[in-house]
Amino acid sequence: MTTISEFDGIQIRMEFTGSETPHFYVWYDEDEVAVAIDSLAVIKSGSISRKALGKAVSWAGKHKAELMADWELCRAGKGPQEIAPLR
């Protein structure tokens, strides 16, 4: 799994493992959730803090096009590109 952005101790990661819903992973303090790119809804829950998840979803809302481009790169067997962190 490749880290594509990192801010405030939060890591945004991505990998393609099949024909699943386009998504990314939010990692914080050893916890992980998966978030759908289109709806920004949690599709695989975990015990991540609400504050960290809120920051990650806010970041993702500003970078949806880049996240989808990275998803397409992963589908094509290429590595995703880094995306600017939360500012």
C-alpha contacts under 8 A as a table, 3 or more apart, distances in Angstrom:
res1	aa1	res2	aa2	distance
1	M	13	R	6.25
1	M	14	M	5.71
1	M	15	E	5.13
2	T	13	R	5.30
2	T	14	M	5.51
2	T	15	E	6.53
2	T	79	G	7.65
2	T	80	P	7.33
3	T	6	E	7.40
3	T	11	Q	6.40
3	T	12	I	5.66
3	T	13	R	4.20
3	T	14	M	6.60
3	T	82	E	7.64
4	I	11	Q	7.69
4	I	12	I	5.71
4	I	13	R	5.53
4	I	14	M	7.03
4	I	80	P	6.97
4	I	81	Q	6.34
4	I	82	E	4.34
4	I	83	I	5.76
5	S	11	Q	6.00
5	S	12	I	5.13
5	S	13	R	7.21
5	S	82	E	5.96
5	S	83	I	5.48
5	S	84	A	6.36
5	S	85	P	5.55
6	E	9	G	6.78
6	E	10	I	5.54
6	E	11	Q	4.51
6	E	12	I	6.12
6	E	85	P	5.84
7	F	10	I	5.25
7	F	11	Q	6.72
7	F	85	P	5.69
7	F	86	L	6.17
9	G	28	Y	6.39
9	G	29	D	7.73
10	I	26	V	6.85
10	I	27	W	5.78
10	I	28	Y	4.97
10	I	52	A	6.77
10	I	56	A	7.47
11	Q	26	V	5.84
11	Q	27	W	5.03
11	Q	28	Y	6.53
12	I	24	F	6.83
12	I	25	Y	5.69
12	I	26	V	4.91
12	I	27	W	6.44
12	I	56	A	7.66
13	R	24	F	5.88
13	R	25	Y	5.00
13	R	26	V	6.46
13	R	27	W	7.54
14	M	23	H	7.47
14	M	24	F	5.00
14	M	25	Y	6.05
14	M	71	W	7.64
14	M	80	P	7.39
15	E	24	F	7.56
15	E	71	W	7.82
15	E	74	C	6.41
16	F	19	S	7.99
16	F	71	W	7.22
16	F	74	C	5.49
16	F	75	R	5.99
17	T	20	E	7.63
18	G	75	R	7.99
21	T	36	A	6.69
22	P	36	A	5.90
22	P	37	I	5.80
22	P	38	D	7.54
22	P	68	M	7.33
22	P	71	W	6.44
23	H	34	A	6.44
23	H	35	V	5.32
23	H	36	A	4.23
23	H	37	I	4.98
23	H	71	W	7.60
24	F	34	A	5.64
24	F	35	V	5.50
24	F	36	A	6.68
24	F	37	I	6.90
24	F	67	L	7.90
25	Y	32	E	6.58
25	Y	33	V	5.64
25	Y	34	A	4.40
25	Y	35	V	6.19
26	V	32	E	5.50
26	V	33	V	5.41
26	V	34	A	6.32
26	V	35	V	7.48
26	V	53	L	7.25
26	V	56	A	6.90
27	W	30	E	6.53
27	W	31	D	5.55
27	W	32	E	4.51
27	W	33	V	6.87
27	W	48	I	7.65
28	Y	31	D	5.29
28	Y	32	E	6.55
28	Y	48	I	6.41
28	Y	49	S	7.87
28	Y	52	A	7.00
29	D	48	I	7.66
31	D	46	G	6.47
31	D	47	S	6.03
31	D	48	I	5.28
32	E	45	S	7.54
32	E	46	G	5.70
32	E	47	S	7.24
32	E	48	I	6.24
33	V	42	V	6.82
33	V	43	I	7.60
33	V	44	K	5.42
33	V	45	S	4.97
33	V	46	G	5.22
33	V	47	S	7.83
33	V	48	I	6.98
34	A	42	V	5.78
34	A	43	I	5.54
34	A	44	K	4.83
34	A	45	S	6.70
35	V	40	L	5.64
35	V	41	A	5.48
35	V	42	V	4.38
35	V	43	I	5.51
35	V	44	K	7.08
36	A	39	S	5.78
36	A	40	L	4.98
36	A	41	A	5.47
36	A	42	V	6.37
36	A	43	I	6.31
37	I	40	L	5.29
37	I	41	A	7.85
37	I	60	A	7.59
37	I	64	K	6.42
37	I	67	L	6.94
37	I	68	M	7.06
38	D	64	K	7.33
40	L	57	V	6.39
40	L	60	A	7.49
40	L	61	G	7.44
42	V	45	S	6.18
48	I	52	A	6.97
48	I	53	L	6.73
49	S	52	A	5.36
49	S	53	L	6.25
50	R	53	L	5.05
50	R	54	G	5.88
51	K	54	G	5.08
51	K	55	K	6.30
52	A	55	K	5.21
52	A	56	A	6.22
53	L	56	A	5.04
53	L	57	V	6.07
54	G	57	V	5.21
54	G	58	S	6.06
55	K	58	S	5.09
55	K	59	W	6.13
55	K	86	L	7.97
56	A	59	W	5.05
56	A	60	A	6.08
57	V	60	A	4.91
57	V	61	G	6.13
58	S	61	G	5.23
58	S	62	K	6.86
59	W	62	K	5.44
59	W	63	H	6.54
59	W	85	P	7.61
59	W	86	L	5.72
60	A	63	H	4.91
60	A	64	K	5.77
60	A	67	L	7.61
61	G	64	K	5.70
63	H	66	E	5.31
63	H	67	L	6.10
63	H	83	I	7.82
64	K	67	L	5.01
64	K	68	M	6.16
65	A	68	M	5.20
65	A	69	A	6.19
66	E	69	A	4.97
66	E	70	D	6.15
66	E	83	I	7.13
67	L	70	D	5.05
67	L	71	W	6.15
68	M	71	W	4.87
68	M	72	E	6.23
69	A	72	E	5.15
69	A	73	L	6.31
70	D	73	L	4.96
70	D	74	C	6.21
70	D	79	G	7.72
70	D	80	P	4.64
70	D	81	Q	6.16
71	W	74	C	5.08
71	W	75	R	6.20
71	W	80	P	7.09
72	E	75	R	4.96
72	E	76	A	6.22
73	L	76	A	5.09
73	L	77	G	6.48
73	L	78	K	5.10
73	L	79	G	6.23
73	L	80	P	5.79
74	C	77	G	5.07
74	C	78	K	5.10
74	C	79	G	5.63
74	C	80	P	5.97
75	R	78	K	7.30
